[in-house]
């Protein structure tokens, strides 16, 4: 009998995409491999993507980790990339370590993956050096994301900001929109495209489509988060249709 894993998700209260795209990738894996997955969430309040709300939301992540560890989940994903990055350079390491300690102290230790850390790690796995980024954020937050990624050793060659502060409006974007948005990027010298640096901005079907269109390896924050959740469980990640990271 195949094993079933419990996937915990720490979710901004207005995020409706994380609980769609991340399970979708796991379901794609179920079509190929025997393991099965259930999904369990705890929410942090956040409606507007502003520095103030992001900081307040992050302070609530410990409670979410505690609640999910009560369910003895096998892995947790904390998905609000910009919330982590707005807390300071390298904060994903501190956040992941602190939340993992919460689960350990509660008697149900499990690995914690943040979308910020997963994107950094995913880009490293892909051998990325010079990247282009699409975000739904206002330009100051996009610059914050770019600065964070550059501090992690990547050169951001170009970026697109959709200037959408309302998190629900971000979720209403067409999942295939990044395929057209990539035309607004200068791809000269770019070796990797980030189709969406935000797990609330739908992009899952666009990842492979952009890669096919441009010939440039493509990833998104949601794809990277799912990849590293699977890897933390020791699972095979070879899978078609979700971009170059799942071919590594």
Secondary structure as GFF3:
##gff-version 3
##sequence-region A 1 248
A	DSSP	beta_strand	4	12	.	.	.	ID=ss1
A	DSSP	alpha_helix	18	30	.	.	.	ID=ss2
A	DSSP	beta_strand	36	44	.	.	.	ID=ss3
A	DSSP	alpha_helix	51	58	.	.	.	ID=ss4
A	DSSP	alpha_helix	61	70	.	.	.	ID=ss5
A	DSSP	beta_strand	75	79	.	.	.	ID=ss6
A	DSSP	alpha_helix	81	85	.	.	.	ID=ss7
A	DSSP	alpha_helix	91	105	.	.	.	ID=ss8
A	DSSP	beta_strand	111	114	.	.	.	ID=ss9
A	DSSP	alpha_helix	115	125	.	.	.	ID=ss10
A	DSSP	beta_strand	130	135	.	.	.	ID=ss11
A	DSSP	alpha_helix	139	151	.	.	.	ID=ss12
A	DSSP	beta_strand	155	161	.	.	.	ID=ss13
A	DSSP	alpha_helix	167	171	.	.	.	ID=ss14
A	DSSP	alpha_helix	177	181	.	.	.	ID=ss15
A	DSSP	three_ten_helix	182	184	.	.	.	ID=ss16
A	DSSP	beta_strand	192	194	.	.	.	ID=ss17
A	DSSP	alpha_helix	204	214	.	.	.	ID=ss18
A	DSSP	beta_strand	217	219	.	.	.	ID=ss19
A	DSSP	alpha_helix	221	232	.	.	.	ID=ss20
A	DSSP	three_ten_helix	244	247	.	.	.	ID=ss21
###
